[in-house]
Structure formats: C-alpha cells, structure tokens
Amino acid sequence: LAMSKIEEIWNRINTHKGVEGIIIIDSMGTAIKSTLDQTKTIEYGSLVNQFRERVSSAIKAIHSGEEIMFIRIRSEKNEIMIAPDSEFSLIVVQNPSEE
C-alpha cells in the first residue's frame, strides 16, 4: 500500500467512536506508529505479537496452509482487533461500550 493510502486508513480508523488506540508493529513486535503512550504501545505490541504467533501456529496445525486474516478479542474492558501480515500488523484497541 502507498503511504498516502495507509494514512487515509489510519485517519479513518482513528475517528471511529470508541477507538482508544492504533498501533502498527513490525514482524518482531516493534511499534512503527502508534497513538498510545510509549508504555502502552510497547506492552500491546509485544503481547499482541506473541499472541499472533501462537494463534498462527495453532491455525496452521489445525488447517495446514491456512493464514490468519483477522483476530478479534473482546473482554469487558477492551476489544482488540488485529489485522496480521507477514511484515506488519495493525492493532486497534477500542472500548466496546462506546461502539
């Protein structure tokens, strides 16, 4: 994707009601861009990357050759949506009560 398209998508997501943060991480879990503070960015980036790797391994074990398209995790406090890719992953954290 062109950088202008990425910025357009970023800005569109950031205006959605309930969105608390957006992070783009590389394949190692290092943040490339974030709207959250540094502590939260590092925490989410690292933990989500570990989670994504484990889910990916499980899916491949269950359905050989399949790739994860999207992960959505919802708790009482937050909803975390992950759009994984081989090079980068997009993480959106939102408050589910404000949808």
C-alpha angles and dihedrals in degrees: 000000000000116000091243090056091048090051090049092052091044092053093046093052092045091058094055115112113258097019107141099175148352125207133181113201132184124233090277094054095255114143116245096178134000144170092204127085118271096260094051091042092055092044096050094039095053098041096042091049091053090047092048091052092051094046091047091052091048093049091049090050092050098038111023113224096011120133128206113252101181139354123203122186121183129188131162092269105036146008116216119197120191126192103189127199133171093257105023139014129206117218122192120188117195141168105247093207091062098054 
